[in-house]
Amino acid sequence: MLGNLNGWHLLIVLAVILLLFGAAKLPALAKSMGQSARVFRSEMKEMKRDDEAATPEAPRATESGTASSVTPEKRPSSDTSA
């Protein structure tokens, strides 16, 4: 579909864009598009960091086969003799 575009076609498209938006608005348009792309990239990086932080790591097993990062719960004693 776009394989038939050559230099003249692109020049005509750029001329139409220039006529529609005007020469004064093109730098502002390019600047706002650049800022939007920068914000988008930074948000994507932040989302990836949040996903990595939210993913818990699997506990590592020691030689005896038990997990070293898991500690037994402390339960209140059922001794009521006091």
KAVENUR-V38715 format. One record per helix or strand. SS is the DSSP state (@ for helix, = for strand). FROM is the first residue (numbers start at 1). TO is the last residue. Records with the same first field share a line. If there is no record, write none. Layout:
SS: FROM-TO + FROM-TO
//
This chain:
@: 2-4 + 7-21 + 23-54
=: 61-61 + 67-67
//
